[in-house]
Each structure stands twice: as C-alpha cells, then as structure tokens.
Amino acid sequence: MPTAKPTWTASVTPKPMMVPQEIDGGWTLGGERNDFLFDILLLPDGGTLSAGQVDNTGFTARISPGRGSLIRTDAQGEILWMRDYGENLDAQLYSLIQVEDDRFVALGQIAGSYTRDEMDMFLIQVDGDGNEVWSHTYGGPGMDHARMVRQSSDGGFILGGTRADEYPTGMQYEADVVVIKTDPEGNELWTQTYGNSILSVAWAIEPIPDGGYIFAGYTAKTHDDRDVLVTRIDDLGNVVWSETWDLDPGERDVGYDLILASDGTIVIACIQSLNHGPRQGALIKVDLDGNERWVKRFGEEGVGVEFWDIMEDADGGYVVSGSTVSGHSSTTGVGVRHALILKTDADGEMLWRTIYVQDALEHSSFTSAVVKGVGDYIFVGQATYEGARYADMIWLPWTVSDE
C-alpha cells in the first residue's frame, strides 16, 4: 500500500533574525540561505502582500527546498508580519490573489513526502494576519509544480502548472501542463493535462470574461528546442485552440507571464533563445481566437534580456520586468544579472527602460510588480550582495517622474 502523505501546519512565528536592510526607499531581507519573493499584491489600504520562499539551499529538478513565506507591509513598506508555511516539508509560495476583504489565496508547492521523492501543488487561504483558513494539496506520484492561481467567475479557483509522473533522470525532464479547477473552498472539481511532446509547461493562466481560460508556457520538440505555447480552454478544460511561436528555431523560447489586456487581447511576456542565446525579451499579442497581432523583441548586443512579468499600466501601455544578463560573477562564475524595467505603449513600442544597478548588489532580478499609477510601481524579486553566496528578497518602490 502507498505510504500516507504527511500532514503539515502553518507556522505563524515571525523571524526576528531577519532584519530588513533599507535600500533605495525599499528593503532587502534575508537569512543565511536563499530568500526569494515571487509575487506581490497591492492591497486596498495601500499596503502589499508578497509571496515567496525562505531558507532555500539551492534549486534542484526534484524539490524546492525551503519554506513558503508571506510578508505583509503597510503603505510605507514597513513589514507588519512575516509568516512561514510548510514546517518540516520543503515548500514554496509562487502566486497570490485576494478573494475578499482581508482574505487571500496563495498557490505553491510542497514536498509530498519526507523522503523528498515527490512534489505536490498546494493551495492555502489565509486571513489578514496570515493565519490559515484552509489548505489543500493536489498531485500524482511524481512532480507537480505550481505556477499561478486565479479566481474563476463562480468563486472557485483555477490552478496552472506542470505534472511529471516520474522523477526526471539526467536533468531530462518530461512533463505535461496540468490545470486544476476547484470550488471556493479549494476542493478539486476537475483536472486536465495537456501535452503531446516530451515537455509541456504552463507558467501563467488567466480566466476569460466570456468563459474558459488562457494559459501560456512552452512545449518542446527536443530538450533544447522549445516553443512558446498559448492555449485556450473552455470551462471544463477542453482545448478550444492552441498556438505555438518558434521565436528562434532550434533554441529554447519560453512564455513566462500573460495578461488579458483592457482592449480584449492577450499579451504574453517571453524569453527568446534561453539556451545558447543571446537571450532577448519578447512580447506576443494575440486576440481571443489566437490570431497574432504582433511580436516584439527587445535586446542589445552582448546583453541578455529576460522578461518574467508583465502588467498593463494605467495608461494602457505595458510594463515588463525581469533582468539583464552580462559578464560573469567573480564569486559564482555565473552571468551577472541586473533587474530590468521596460515600458511600452499598447502597440509594443518601447517608451523607456531602466536597469537597476546598485553598487552593493552583484545580482538583482524582478519577478513581479504592481501598478500604483502611471509611472508609480512596486517591484519584488531577488538580490545578491557583492561577494555573498545566497540571495535576499527585495521589495522596491519605483517612480518615473517624466516618461
């Protein structure tokens, strides 16, 4: 008989040893290992709630070692509380939504066993103080990696991610897109998987106002040749249409985030040539029938560009964030990353861009952001101080006075 999966409870003890360090009007926060922020919400009181992970010792194909984390701030960015989730099981929180007044739902993943030989999606609802209201796990016998949660029109939730039945060998990961629909209490209603290649991955999912959902990610012809994947499904998970974009033939092209824009189109933030490069950020705009409106690429010679997040700005343009990659670190030997902010108009034409360089930081990357107003944003992600081995969380307000 299969071994029963362990139970876990949320830890609600603040971490006094992690003291925020002020930086350019925001802060970094970290302990003795990697600490990351992956998503952020702007709250009605002007504060924020961010999701991430603490005490990560380094990513592997099998697990995400560490504990899931939520951090709430006031409107001035002062930390009100920080809560960890997962106890003795490796966990990570990757995506956040607000579902009602002072109630929030976070999606992440958690080790399915103490032997760390499987990973499950897990969904948790918390109150305004971070206390657990309910939680659920979803998964098969192998690796289930969660990427995004959104609320559906019936008050339930749609979860997007990836499912692999077996642990990957030799880093040759094989998996399918998995989409899970739940009721408002997180009880599973249906699960669908998608993939006709060795590897299909979903990074982002959004509900469509007239019914169904759109997800974006990538699909692989070979492990080194991947195309951007965008698929529309109906309310029961049946495929309506599916399109791919081979931005650079023979290379790894990946869709990482998407938005349903106010003009009724879909805009996908991508990375082109992720394998050998040079990497470029790319935006793809399609209508709800999957017809391409345009593709825009952003890069410069000798500098890799990575797009991890896209938002629609208050003026109808788009704000994309991520990182640039250039040179090599003297500490780790890997490419030096600096956080990137790029603004386009509604047609994808670049209006301005900013590379965040801070003397004390060797690496930085933005993974999510919120819009407070035109030219007024808050970004979160990761930052590594000069000479440090591990990364810290970064929470950074950014104002553009004259676009």
C-alpha positions in Angstrom: 0.0 0.0 0.0 1.2 3.5 -0.7 2.6 5.4 2.3 0.2 8.1 3.6 1.4 11.6 2.9 2.5 13.6 5.9 0.3 16.4 7.3 1.6 19.9 8.0 0.5 23.1 9.7 1.4 26.7 9.1 4.0 28.3 11.3 2.9 31.8 12.4 6.1 32.8 14.2 7.8 36.0 12.9 11.5 35.6 12.0 13.3 38.2 14.3 16.7 37.2 13.0 15.8 38.5 9.5 16.1 42.3 9.8 15.2 44.4 6.7 18.0 46.4 5.2 17.0 49.7 3.7 17.8 50.2 0.0 16.6 53.0 -2.3 13.3 53.5 -0.5 12.6 49.8 -0.2 14.3 46.9 1.5 16.1 43.6 1.2 15.5 40.8 3.6 17.4 37.6 4.0 18.9 35.0 6.3 21.8 32.6 5.9 20.3 30.9 2.8 18.4 32.0 -0.3 15.3 34.0 0.3 13.0 34.9 -2.7 9.9 36.9 -3.5 7.9 35.7 -6.5 4.6 37.6 -6.4 3.1 40.8 -4.9 -0.4 42.2 -4.4 -1.4 45.8 -3.9 -3.9 46.0 -1.1 -6.8 48.4 -0.7 -5.1 50.2 2.2 -2.1 50.9 0.0 0.0 48.1 1.7 1.2 45.0 -0.1 1.2 41.2 0.4 4.1 39.3 -1.1 4.7 35.5 -1.6 8.0 33.7 -1.8 10.3 31.3 -0.1 12.9 31.4 2.7 15.8 29.1 3.7 16.3 27.8 0.2 19.7 25.9 -0.2 19.5 25.8 -4.0 17.1 24.6 -6.6 17.0 21.0 -7.9 14.9 19.3 -10.5 13.2 17.3 -7.7 12.3 19.7 -5.0 12.2 23.3 -3.9 14.0 23.2 -0.6 12.9 25.7 2.0 9.6 27.1 3.4 6.8 29.1 1.8 6.6 32.6 3.0 4.1 35.6 3.1 5.1 39.1 4.0 2.6 41.9 4.6 3.6 45.6 4.6 1.8 48.9 5.3 1.5 51.6 2.7 5.0 52.9 3.6 6.6 49.5 3.0 7.1 48.7 6.8 6.8 45.0 7.4 3.7 44.2 9.5 4.2 40.5 9.7 6.0 37.6 8.1 4.7 34.0 8.2 6.3 30.8 7.0 4.4 27.7 5.8 5.5 24.1 5.4 7.0 23.2 8.7 9.5 20.3 8.1 8.4 19.8 4.5 10.0 21.7 1.6 7.5 24.3 0.4 7.3 27.4 -1.8 4.6 30.0 -2.4 4.6 31.3 -6.0 1.3 33.1 -6.8 -1.2 35.3 -4.9 -4.7 36.6 -5.2 -7.1 38.5 -2.9 -10.5 36.8 -2.7 -12.4 39.0 -0.3 -11.8 41.6 2.4 -8.6 40.6 4.2 -8.7 37.0 2.8 -6.0 35.8 0.4 -5.2 32.6 -1.5 -1.7 31.5 -2.3 -0.6 28.7 -4.6 2.7 27.0 -4.3 4.2 23.5 -4.0 5.1 21.3 -1.1 7.1 18.1 -0.8 4.7 15.1 -0.9 6.9 13.1 1.5 9.7 13.4 4.0 11.9 11.4 1.6 11.6 14.3 -0.9 10.8 12.0 -3.8 7.7 13.9 -4.9 6.2 17.4 -5.0 2.6 18.4 -4.8 0.8 21.6 -5.6 -0.7 23.2 -2.5 -3.3 25.9 -2.1 -3.8 27.9 1.1 -6.2 30.5 2.1 -5.2 32.9 4.9 -6.7 35.8 6.8 -5.3 39.3 7.1 -2.9 38.2 9.8 -1.6 35.2 7.8 -3.5 32.6 9.8 -4.5 29.5 7.8 -8.2 29.3 7.0 -7.9 26.1 4.9 -5.4 24.3 2.7 -5.3 21.5 0.1 -2.7 19.6 -1.8 -3.0 18.2 -5.3 -0.7 15.8 -7.0 0.2 12.4 -8.5 3.0 10.1 -7.6 5.7 12.4 -9.1 6.5 16.1 -9.5 3.6 18.6 -9.6 4.9 22.1 -9.9 2.5 25.1 -9.4 2.9 28.4 -11.1 -0.3 30.5 -11.0 -3.7 30.7 -9.3 -6.6 32.9 -10.4 -10.2 33.1 -9.2 -12.9 31.9 -11.6 -16.3 33.5 -12.2 -18.1 31.0 -9.9 -15.8 31.9 -6.9 -13.6 28.8 -7.3 -10.0 28.7 -8.4 -8.1 27.7 -11.5 -4.5 26.5 -10.9 -1.9 26.2 -13.6 1.3 24.2 -13.5 3.2 21.1 -14.6 2.9 17.4 -13.9 5.5 14.7 -14.3 4.6 11.2 -13.2 8.2 10.2 -12.5 11.3 11.9 -11.2 13.4 13.2 -14.1 16.7 11.5 -14.7 19.8 13.2 -16.0 18.0 16.5 -15.9 16.0 15.4 -18.9 12.7 16.5 -17.5 9.5 15.1 -19.1 6.1 16.6 -18.1 2.7 17.9 -19.2 0.8 21.0 -18.5 -1.7 20.5 -15.7 -4.8 22.6 -15.0 -6.9 22.1 -11.9 -10.3 23.6 -11.2 -11.6 23.9 -7.6 -14.6 25.1 -5.8 -14.4 28.2 -3.5 -13.1 26.0 -0.6 -10.3 24.5 -2.7 -12.0 21.2 -3.3 -10.9 19.7 -6.6 -13.6 19.7 -9.3 -11.6 18.5 -12.4 -8.1 18.1 -13.5 -6.8 18.1 -17.1 -3.4 17.6 -18.5 -2.1 18.8 -21.9 0.9 17.8 -23.9 1.9 15.8 -27.0 5.7 16.3 -26.7 8.4 15.3 -24.3 7.8 18.5 -22.3 4.9 20.9 -22.0 4.9 23.6 -19.2 2.4 26.2 -18.1 3.7 29.3 -16.3 0.6 31.6 -16.4 -3.1 31.2 -16.6 -6.0 33.7 -16.7 -9.8 33.4 -16.9 -11.6 34.9 -19.9 -14.7 37.0 -19.2 -16.9 35.1 -21.6 -15.9 31.8 -20.2 -12.9 29.5 -20.2 -9.2 30.2 -19.6 -5.9 31.0 -21.3 -2.6 29.5 -20.3 0.9 30.2 -21.6 4.2 28.4 -21.2 6.2 26.3 -23.7 6.3 23.0 -25.4 9.4 21.1 -26.5 10.3 19.4 -29.8 13.5 18.3 -28.1 15.0 19.3 -24.8 17.0 22.0 -26.5 14.3 23.2 -28.9 11.3 24.7 -27.2 8.5 27.0 -28.5 6.2 29.4 -26.7 2.8 27.8 -26.1 -0.5 29.6 -25.7 -3.7 27.6 -25.3 -7.3 28.5 -24.7 -9.6 26.0 -22.9 -13.3 26.1 -22.1 -14.9 25.9 -18.6 -14.4 22.1 -18.4 -10.8 22.2 -19.6 -11.4 21.2 -23.2 -9.0 22.8 -25.8 -10.6 25.5 -27.9 -7.3 26.4 -29.7 -3.6 26.1 -29.2 -0.8 28.0 -30.9 3.0 28.0 -30.7 5.7 30.5 -31.6 9.2 29.4 -32.7 10.9 32.7 -32.0 14.4 31.4 -32.7 14.5 28.0 -34.4 16.5 25.3 -32.6 16.5 27.4 -29.4 14.5 27.4 -26.1 11.7 30.0 -26.4 9.5 30.3 -23.3 6.4 32.2 -22.3 6.5 33.2 -18.6 3.6 35.6 -18.0 0.5 36.8 -19.6 -2.2 39.4 -19.1 -5.7 39.9 -20.5 -5.5 43.5 -21.6 -8.2 46.1 -21.4 -8.6 46.0 -25.3 -9.6 42.3 -25.1 -6.3 40.9 -26.3 -3.8 38.7 -24.7 -0.2 39.8 -24.2 2.5 37.2 -23.3 5.9 38.1 -21.8 8.6 35.7 -23.2 12.3 34.9 -23.3 13.8 34.0 -26.7 16.9 31.9 -27.1 17.1 30.9 -23.5 19.6 28.0 -24.2 22.5 29.4 -26.1 21.4 33.0 -26.6 21.9 35.8 -26.9 18.7 36.0 -24.9 16.0 38.5 -25.9 12.8 39.5 -24.1 9.8 39.2 -26.4 6.1 40.3 -26.2 3.4 38.5 -28.2 0.0 40.0 -28.7 -2.9 37.8 -29.8 -6.7 38.1 -29.9 -9.0 35.7 -28.1 -9.1 33.4 -31.2 -5.4 33.0 -31.1 -4.7 35.3 -34.1 -1.4 37.1 -33.8 -1.5 40.9 -33.7 2.2 41.4 -33.3 5.5 40.1 -31.9 8.1 42.5 -30.5 11.7 41.6 -29.4 13.9 43.6 -27.0 17.6 43.1 -26.6 21.0 44.5 -27.3 24.3 43.1 -28.4 26.2 41.4 -25.7 23.5 41.7 -23.1 20.8 39.0 -22.4 17.3 40.2 -21.7 14.8 38.2 -19.6 11.1 39.0 -19.2 9.5 37.5 -16.1 6.4 39.7 -15.5 4.0 41.9 -17.4 1.4 44.4 -16.2 -0.9 46.7 -18.0 -0.1 50.3 -17.0 -2.8 52.8 -16.0 -2.4 54.5 -19.4 -3.0 51.2 -21.4 0.7 50.6 -22.1 2.7 47.6 -20.7 5.3 47.5 -18.0 7.6 44.5 -18.2 10.1 43.5 -15.6 12.9 40.9 -15.4 16.6 41.1 -15.7 19.6 41.7 -18.0 22.5 39.2 -18.1 26.0 40.3 -18.9 29.6 39.4 -17.8 30.3 36.8 -15.1 30.3 36.9 -11.3 33.7 36.7 -9.7 32.0 34.9 -6.8 30.0 32.2 -8.6 31.1 32.4 -12.2 27.5 32.8 -13.5 26.2 35.6 -15.5 25.7 38.9 -13.7 22.1 39.9 -13.5 20.7 43.4 -13.0 16.9 44.0 -12.6 15.2 45.4 -15.6 12.0 47.6 -16.0 10.8 48.3 -19.6 7.7 50.3 -20.6 5.9 50.0 -24.0 2.8 51.6 -25.5 -0.2 49.5 -26.4 1.4 48.6 -29.7 4.5 47.2 -28.1 6.8 50.1 -29.0 9.3 50.8 -26.3 8.9 54.1 -24.5 11.7 53.8 -21.9 13.7 51.2 -19.9 15.6 51.2 -16.7 18.3 48.8 -15.5 18.5 48.8 -11.7 22.2 48.9 -10.7 23.2 49.3 -7.0 26.8 49.3 -6.0 26.2 47.0 -3.1 24.4 44.4 -5.2 26.1 41.9 -7.6 22.8 40.4 -8.9 19.2 41.5 -8.9 16.1 40.4 -10.7 12.4 41.5 -10.6 9.8 38.7 -10.7 6.6 40.5 -10.1 5.2 44.1 -9.7 2.1 46.1 -9.1 1.0 49.4 -10.6 0.0 52.2 -8.2 -0.4 54.7 -11.0 1.3 55.7 -14.3 5.0 55.7 -13.5 4.4 54.5 -10.0 5.2 50.9 -9.2 6.4 48.4 -6.6 8.7 45.6 -7.7 9.7 42.4 -5.9 12.3 39.7 -6.6 15.8 38.7 -5.5 19.1 40.5 -4.9 22.5 39.2 -4.0 25.0 41.4 -2.3 28.6 41.7 -3.5 30.5 38.6 -2.5 27.5 36.9 -1.0 26.7 33.3 -1.8 22.9 33.5 -1.3 20.2 35.8 -2.5 17.9 38.0 -0.4 14.3 39.2 -1.0 14.0 42.7 -2.5 10.9 45.0 -2.2 11.4 48.2 -4.2 9.1 51.1 -5.0 9.9 52.8 -8.3 8.6 56.2 -9.6 9.2 57.5 -13.0 8.7 61.3 -12.9 8.9 62.1 -16.6 8.2 59.3 -19.1 
